[in-house]
């Protein structure tokens, strides 16, 4: 019966709409009762591990879980539970199942053992596909078991790495094992190098150093590689910060950790990590000084990078005059590189508005809107921002 249902759902996937006549039936409390019900019905458990402040969690709750086809599939095939990971029983569940990002979508057997997990929101059809994988035995636990048995098939490795990526789990050990099976030439294939770049979190490993040394084979610009490496460095620093209970000494501990990494732009990466470190500590004075030093010392002019820095500064410190002045300076540098970017213009307009220059903010946002129209981009956000500015005129 289960196989028939799965086949039926697969057949109608293309016709999934956002109709909301029924929804997934969830248990919201009493985890022991969820386990008992799963045993009684001989079903697996789906657990939505969420936080109330999480935007993607709200999308899943308000759109995906209320989709008719989704609800029919999950109600028929799973015992479904939904717990806030930041209160009540959710606190223990978050600790037990190592929930670090939201939403984390967990699939468990009736003994409470996780057999599959996915992180983040997704569309209804993709959410059903995850459930199908679980019911058909191609879940995380399957890949873990096969890996432990010594499965060395290339197709298997790539599938396993993808499963780990969707689960937001570190794939470093799997990637390392996969590369040990490849010839020196095969290791330099662009696809394989991207596997390290996207899935290996341990930036101090020999494999990651090998990637840095062979980055020319990636087929991407040095600027793009730098930005990807910057993200990895920042995440590694964040992990060190958490390990040391947000201690101000964590930055020096991290510097010691990465001391043996060899990369031409390592000093620049460290400078970027420094302002990110102060941002995490909410030490705003040091954050602004470190960010400004980073931009000035290294002549940073990458529009994408400067836009992110300017927008985040505006968002976090929208009433700090000094912060807004620096954010304005940085976004102007970005606009020198691309004066017709609606995204950059939108950031500039928001900064101007926060500074009280409503007239110029409207002028710049209108320019952003017109360019977005010319490029056939989604203009809803620009229109809403412009309306906000005009309502305060």
C-alpha positions in Angstrom: 0.0 0.0 0.0 2.8 2.4 0.9 4.5 1.8 -2.5 1.3 2.5 -4.3 0.9 5.8 -2.4 4.4 6.9 -3.2 4.0 6.1 -6.9 0.7 8.1 -6.9 2.4 11.1 -5.3 5.2 11.0 -7.8 2.7 11.0 -10.6 1.0 14.2 -9.4 4.1 16.1 -8.3 4.0 18.3 -11.4 0.5 19.4 -10.4 1.4 20.5 -6.9 -0.2 23.9 -6.1 -0.3 26.0 -3.0 -3.9 25.0 -2.2 -4.4 24.9 1.5 -7.6 22.9 2.3 -5.8 20.5 4.6 -2.5 20.5 6.4 -0.1 18.1 8.2 -1.4 16.9 11.5 1.3 17.5 14.1 2.0 16.5 17.7 3.2 19.6 19.5 4.2 18.1 22.8 4.9 14.9 24.7 7.8 13.3 22.7 7.2 9.9 24.4 3.7 9.9 23.0 5.1 10.5 19.5 7.4 7.5 19.8 4.6 5.3 21.1 2.3 6.4 18.3 5.0 5.6 15.7 5.4 2.1 17.2 1.6 1.6 17.3 1.2 2.7 13.6 4.4 1.1 12.5 5.5 4.4 10.9 8.6 6.6 10.8 8.5 10.0 12.5 8.9 13.4 10.8 10.0 16.1 13.3 10.0 19.8 12.4 12.7 21.3 14.6 11.9 25.0 14.4 12.4 28.4 16.2 9.6 31.0 16.4 11.8 33.8 15.0 13.0 31.8 12.0 11.7 33.1 8.6 12.2 29.9 6.6 10.4 28.0 9.4 7.4 30.2 8.9 7.4 29.5 5.2 7.4 25.8 5.9 4.6 26.2 8.5 2.4 28.6 6.5 2.9 27.4 3.0 4.5 23.9 2.7 2.9 22.1 5.6 -0.5 23.4 4.5 -0.1 22.3 0.9 -2.8 19.6 0.1 -0.5 17.2 -1.6 2.2 17.5 1.0 -0.3 17.0 3.8 -1.8 13.9 2.2 1.6 12.4 1.7 3.0 13.1 5.2 -0.2 12.3 7.1 -0.4 8.9 5.3 3.3 7.9 5.7 4.6 9.5 8.9 3.8 10.3 12.5 4.4 14.1 12.4 5.7 16.2 15.3 6.6 19.9 15.5 8.6 21.3 18.5 10.0 24.7 19.3 13.7 24.0 19.9 14.1 26.9 22.3 11.5 26.0 24.9 10.0 23.1 26.8 10.9 19.6 25.5 12.4 21.2 22.5 15.5 22.2 24.5 16.3 18.6 25.2 15.5 17.5 21.7 17.7 20.2 20.2 20.6 19.0 22.4 20.0 15.3 21.7 19.7 15.6 18.0 22.3 18.4 17.6 20.0 20.9 16.0 22.1 24.0 15.1 20.2 25.6 12.3 16.6 26.3 11.6 14.5 24.7 10.4 16.1 21.3 10.8 13.8 18.6 9.4 14.4 15.2 11.1 13.2 11.8 10.1 13.4 9.2 12.9 12.5 5.6 13.6 10.1 4.7 16.4 13.1 4.2 18.7 13.9 7.9 18.3 17.0 7.3 16.1 17.6 9.8 13.4 17.8 8.2 10.0 17.7 11.3 7.8 17.9 15.1 8.2 17.6 18.2 6.0 18.3 21.8 6.9 16.4 24.8 5.6 13.2 25.4 3.8 12.2 24.0 0.4 9.3 23.9 -2.0 6.5 21.3 -1.6 7.7 19.0 -4.4 11.2 18.9 -2.9 9.8 18.2 0.6 7.9 15.3 -0.8 11.0 14.0 -2.5 12.9 14.0 0.8 10.1 11.9 2.3 10.2 9.5 -0.7 13.9 9.0 -0.2 13.4 8.1 3.4 10.6 5.6 2.6 12.6 4.1 -0.2 15.7 3.6 2.1 18.0 6.1 0.4 18.3 8.2 3.6 21.3 9.5 5.5 21.6 6.4 7.7 21.9 4.2 4.6 24.8 6.3 3.3 26.5 6.3 6.7 26.2 2.5 6.9 27.5 2.0 3.4 30.4 4.4 4.0 31.4 2.4 7.2 31.3 -0.8 5.2 33.8 0.7 2.8 31.7 1.4 -0.3 34.2 3.1 -2.7 31.9 3.7 -5.7 32.3 7.2 -7.1 28.5 7.7 -7.7 27.9 6.6 -4.1 30.4 9.2 -2.7 28.9 12.0 -4.7 25.4 11.1 -3.5 26.5 10.9 0.1 28.2 14.2 0.0 25.1 15.8 -1.5 23.0 14.3 1.3 25.4 15.7 3.9 25.3 19.1 2.3 21.5 19.2 2.4 21.7 18.2 6.1 24.1 21.0 6.8 26.6 18.4 8.2 30.4 18.5 7.8 31.4 16.2 4.9 35.2 16.6 5.4 35.9 13.0 6.3 33.8 11.7 3.4 35.4 14.1 1.0 38.8 13.1 2.2 38.0 9.4 1.7 36.6 10.1 -1.7 39.7 11.9 -2.9 41.9 9.1 -1.6 40.3 6.9 -4.3 41.0 9.3 -7.2 44.1 9.6 -9.5 46.1 12.8 -9.4 44.6 14.0 -12.6 41.0 13.2 -11.6 41.5 15.2 -8.4 42.0 18.3 -10.5 38.6 18.0 -12.3 36.6 21.1 -11.7 33.7 19.2 -10.3 35.9 17.4 -7.7 37.6 20.6 -6.6 34.2 22.2 -6.1 33.3 19.3 -3.8 36.2 20.3 -1.5 35.3 24.0 -1.8 31.6 23.6 -1.0 31.6 20.7 1.4 34.9 20.5 3.4 34.7 22.7 6.5 38.1 22.0 8.0 40.2 24.7 6.4 43.3 23.5 8.3 43.2 20.1 6.6 45.8 18.9 4.1 43.0 18.5 1.6 41.9 22.1 1.9 45.5 23.3 1.5 45.7 21.1 -1.6 42.6 22.9 -2.9 44.2 26.3 -2.3 47.4 25.3 -4.1 45.4 23.9 -7.1 42.7 26.6 -7.3 43.7 27.5 -10.9 42.0 24.3 -12.0 38.6 25.5 -10.5 37.9 27.7 -13.5 36.8 30.6 -11.4 38.3 34.1 -10.9 40.6 34.8 -7.9 38.0 37.3 -6.6 35.3 34.6 -6.5 37.6 32.1 -4.9 38.6 34.7 -2.3 35.0 35.4 -1.4 34.2 31.7 -1.0 37.3 31.3 1.1 36.4 34.3 3.2 33.1 32.7 4.1 34.8 29.5 5.1 37.3 31.4 7.3 34.5 33.3 9.0 32.6 30.1 9.7 35.7 28.5 11.1 36.2 31.5 13.4 32.6 31.4 14.5 33.0 27.7 15.5 36.1 28.7 17.5 34.2 31.6 19.1 31.4 29.2 20.2 33.8 26.6 21.5 35.3 29.3 23.7 32.0 30.7 25.0 32.3 34.0 23.0 35.5 34.9 24.8 37.4 38.0 23.4 40.5 35.7 23.4 38.9 33.5 20.8 40.4 35.5 17.9 43.9 34.9 19.0 43.1 31.2 19.6 41.8 31.1 16.1 44.9 32.8 14.7 47.0 30.0 16.3 44.7 27.4 14.7 45.2 28.7 11.1 48.8 29.7 11.4 50.0 27.0 9.0 47.6 27.8 6.2 49.5 29.1 3.1 47.6 31.5 0.9 48.6 34.7 -0.9 45.7 36.7 0.5 45.8 35.2 4.0 46.5 38.6 5.6 43.4 40.1 3.9 41.2 37.1 5.0 42.4 37.6 8.6 41.5 41.3 8.4 38.0 40.4 7.1 37.6 37.8 9.9 38.6 40.5 12.4 35.6 42.7 11.7 33.3 39.7 11.5 34.6 38.7 15.0 33.7 42.0 16.5 30.3 41.9 14.8 29.6 38.6 16.5 30.6 40.1 19.8 28.5 43.2 19.1 31.6 45.3 19.8 30.4 48.0 17.4 33.3 50.5 17.9 35.9 47.9 17.1 33.7 46.4 14.4 33.6 49.8 12.5 37.3 50.4 12.9 38.2 46.9 11.7 35.9 47.1 8.8 37.1 50.5 7.7 40.7 49.4 8.1 40.0 46.3 5.9 38.5 48.4 3.1 41.2 51.0 3.2 44.3 48.8 3.7 43.4 46.3 1.0 41.7 48.8 -1.4 38.6 46.6 -1.4 36.4 47.5 -4.4 34.4 44.3 -5.1 30.8 45.6 -5.4 29.2 42.4 -4.0 31.5 42.4 -0.9 31.1 46.2 -0.2 27.3 46.0 -0.7 27.1 43.2 1.9 29.3 45.1 4.3 27.3 48.4 3.8 23.9 46.8 4.1 24.8 44.8 7.2 26.2 47.9 8.9 23.1 49.9 8.0 20.9 47.1 9.2 22.7 46.6 12.5 23.4 50.3 13.3 20.7 52.2 11.5 20.7 55.0 14.2 24.5 55.3 14.5 25.7 58.4 12.6 29.3 57.3 12.4 28.3 53.8 11.2 26.0 55.2 8.5 28.7 57.6 7.3 31.1 54.6 6.9 28.4 52.5 5.2 27.8 55.4 2.8 31.5 55.7 2.0 31.7 51.9 1.3 28.6 51.7 -1.0 29.9 54.7 -3.0 33.1 52.8 -3.7 30.9 49.9 -4.9 28.9 52.2 -7.1 32.1 53.5 -8.8 32.5 49.9 -10.1 28.8 49.4 -11.1 26.7 52.5 -11.1 23.7 50.8 -12.7 23.2 48.0 -10.1 19.7 48.3 -8.6 20.9 46.3 -5.6 23.7 48.8 -4.8 21.5 51.8 -5.5 18.9 50.3 -3.1 21.4 50.0 -0.3 22.6 53.6 -0.9 19.0 54.9 -0.9 18.3 53.1 2.4 21.4 54.6 4.0 20.5 58.1 2.8 17.0 57.6 4.2 18.4 56.5 7.6 20.6 59.7 7.6 17.5 61.8 7.1 18.1 62.8 3.4 14.6 61.6 2.2 14.6 63.6 -1.0 17.9 62.1 -2.3 16.8 58.6 -1.0 13.7 58.8 -3.2 15.7 59.9 -6.2 18.2 57.0 -5.8 15.5 54.4 -5.2 13.5 55.6 -8.2 16.7 55.1 -10.3 17.1 51.6 -8.8 13.4 50.8 -9.6 13.8 52.0 -13.2 16.9 50.0 -13.8 15.3 46.9 -12.3 12.4 47.3 -14.7 14.8 47.6 -17.7 16.5 44.4 -16.6 13.2 42.6 -16.1 14.0 42.0 -12.4 11.4 41.5 -9.6 10.5 45.1 -8.7 8.2 44.5 -5.7 10.8 45.2 -3.1 11.9 48.5 -4.8 8.3 49.7 -5.1 7.7 49.0 -1.4 10.8 50.7 -0.3 10.0 53.7 -2.5 6.5 53.9 -1.1 8.0 53.8 2.5 10.3 56.7 1.7 7.5 58.8 0.1 5.2 58.2 3.0 7.8 59.9 5.3 8.3 62.9 2.9 
